[in-house]
Structures are given as C-alpha cells and as structure tokens.
C-alpha cells in the first residue's frame, strides 16, 4: 500500500511541477521515479499533458520525452543492481 501511495503522490507532484514549469524539480523526480519504479504511467500522464497543450505544439513532446525516460530506466536499472560474485574463488 505504501508503494502505491508513493507512486500516486509522486506522479501528481511531477505533473504539477511540469504544469508550473518547475523543471529543476520535475527532471530529478522523473529520473528518480524511472529508476525506482516501472514508470509506464508517466507516458499516460505525459499524453494527457500533451492533449492539454495540443493547440500550442505540433509534436507530442512530453510523451516522447517520457517514453525516452522510461526506456532509459529500463536500460539503466539492471546496471544498477549489485553483483554478487566472489572474487576469491
């Protein structure tokens, strides 16, 4: 239950930071969120933000960037796991 609430609250904080153009807060939170969780819901949130800003943009920038962050998280997460090899055997 704690993880679910943590995901929901962090997603809302990220969305609020993007709407208020607080990039110094949004980018580190997104990076932490992508490394900590499977962040597929960020693509849905970014799609909703792109729909909101649709009259001003021709490309879905937020959706493309969030998909890039999710792919980055999928690549970097296995590399951050500790290796348990015995060097002396």
N, C-alpha and C positions, 0 to 999 in steps of 0.2 A: 504494500500500500504506500509506503514511503517513497519508493522509486516512482510510482505512478504520479503521485502528487508533485514530486520533484520535477518530473518531465513536463507536467502541465504548467506549473508555475514558471519554469524556465522558458517554455515556449511562449507564454504570454509576455514575459519580460523582453524576450528577443523581439517579438512583434511590436511591442510598444517602443522599444529603442529604435527600430527601423522606421516606424511612423514619425518619430520625433527627430530623426536624423542624428541620433546619438551613436555614431559609428565607432567611437572609441569604446563604447560599452557593448555594442552588438557583435562586432567581429570576434573579440576574445570569448564572449559567451557562446557564439556559434561554434568556434573551434573546440572549446571545452565540451560542448554538448555532443558534437560529432564524434569525438574521441571516447566519451563516456558511454554513450548510448547508440543504438541503431537509430539514426536520425531521419528516417523516411518521412516522418510527419512534417519536417521542415520544408520539404518540397511542396506539400499541400498548403502550408501557411504562406510560402513564397508565391504560390499560384494565386492564392486569394489576394495577396498584396498586389500582384501584377494586374489582377482584374480591377482592383481599386484605382490603380494608376494607369489603366489602359488608354484613356484619351491622350495622355502625355507621352507615351512610349510606343515604339513600333515593334520592339522585340521584348520578349518576357525575360528581362534582365535578372530579376530576383529569382525566378525559377531556375534559370540556367546556372546562376552562381550557387544557389543552394544545392543543385544536383552536383556541381563540382565539389562543394564541401563534403557532401555525402560520399562521393567517390574517393575523395582524399581520406576520409575517415575509414573507409573500407580497406584502403591500401595501407594506411599507417598503423591501424590498430594491431594487426598481427606482429608488426615490427617492434611494438612497444611491450609486448609480453616478455617476461623474464625467461631466459633459457636455463634449464636445469640440467646442465651437463656436468659430469665430474671430470675435471681436468687432470686428476692424478691417477686415473685408472687406465 
